Amino acid sequence: MIEAVVFDIGNVLIEWQPERYYAKRLGKARQEAFFAGYDLHGLMNEIDAGAPFGASIADAAAAYPMFGEELLMLRDEWLPMTDHVMHRSVRLLRALKTAGVPVFALSNFGSENFRWSVEAHPFLQDFDRAYISGDMKMRKPFDEIYAAVEADCGIAPERLLFGDDRDDNLATARARGWQTHRVDSEDSWAQALVSHGLLSEEAAR
């Protein structure tokens, strides 16, 4: 029996597709040059693990002036870069709460930019517990963050259902005994919640 549902945020509740955003803003050629010449996702991994968001980006822009404009866009345009809400998933989150099912967040997210996103997207305050990697100074897919969630919530691993869009994040959870679902669409996530008996078909629409 599932006692709590654990949501990733990026690509589960809010779309995270920086390549698409940069291509739209700068054109495909410049976007490809930027991502080929600089490891943006590596920088985000550092921020997700606790490095300061604004300062880390400013330092990177100073160290890589050929991509300074692109890097500062990550800081200065964070909210428009992350403004695409996955509305059905938000409805699923709220339906679970209405049904009395505890809902947690477990997300790789910097502390500073998470606070900005909460202000822009108030549904991010709806979680019963929010495990944010930048606050915890540890991140997925590493084992320690899952162990910290278990210790804090006190729920047995096999009674947690975790929805995430990345196979590596899910693999660590499964190895610890969590129930998991790869969220490759909002429809598939809805059906997973129905199949686990957490929501009715009607509530999952």
DALIN-V659102 format. One record per backbone hydrogen bond with DSSP energy under -0.5 kcal/mol. NH is the residue of the N-H (numbers start at 1). CO is the residue of the C=O. If there is no record, write none. Layout:
# DALIN-V659102
<<NH;CO> <NH;CO>>
This chain:
# DALIN-V659102
<<3;159> <4;159> <5;102> <6;161> <7;5> <7;104> <8;163> <11;14> <12;9> <13;9> <14;9> <15;84> <20;17> <21;17> <22;18> <23;19> <24;20> <25;21> <26;22> <27;22> <27;23> <31;27> <32;28> <33;29> <34;30> <35;31> <36;32> <37;33> <38;34> <40;38> <43;39> <44;40> <45;41> <46;42> <47;43> <48;44> <49;45> <50;47> <51;46> <56;52> <57;53> <58;54> <59;55> <60;56> <61;57> <62;58> <63;59> <64;60> <67;64> <68;65> <71;67> <72;68> <73;69> <74;70> <74;71> <75;71> <76;72> <77;73> <78;75> <81;77> <82;78> <82;79> <83;80> <85;83> <86;13> <87;85> <90;86> <91;87> <92;88> <93;89> <94;90> <95;91> <96;92> <97;93> <98;94> <99;95> <100;97> <101;96> <102;3> <102;100> <104;5> <105;129> <106;7> <107;131> <109;107> <114;110> <115;111> <116;112> <117;113> <118;114> <119;115> <120;116> <121;117> <124;121> <125;122> <126;123> <128;103> <129;103> <131;105> <131;129> <132;130> <133;107> <133;131> <134;109> <135;132> <136;132> <137;133> <138;133> <142;139> <145;142> <146;142> <146;143> <147;143> <148;144> <149;145> <150;146> <151;147> <152;148> <153;149> <154;150> <159;156> <160;157> <161;4> <162;160> <162;179> <163;6> <164;162> <164;181> <170;166> <171;167> <172;168> <173;169> <174;170> <175;171> <176;172> <176;173> <177;174> <178;173> <179;157> <179;160> <181;162> <183;164> <183;181> <184;182> <189;185> <190;186> <191;187> <192;188> <193;189> <194;190> <195;191> <196;192> <197;194> <198;193> <199;193> <204;200> <205;202>>
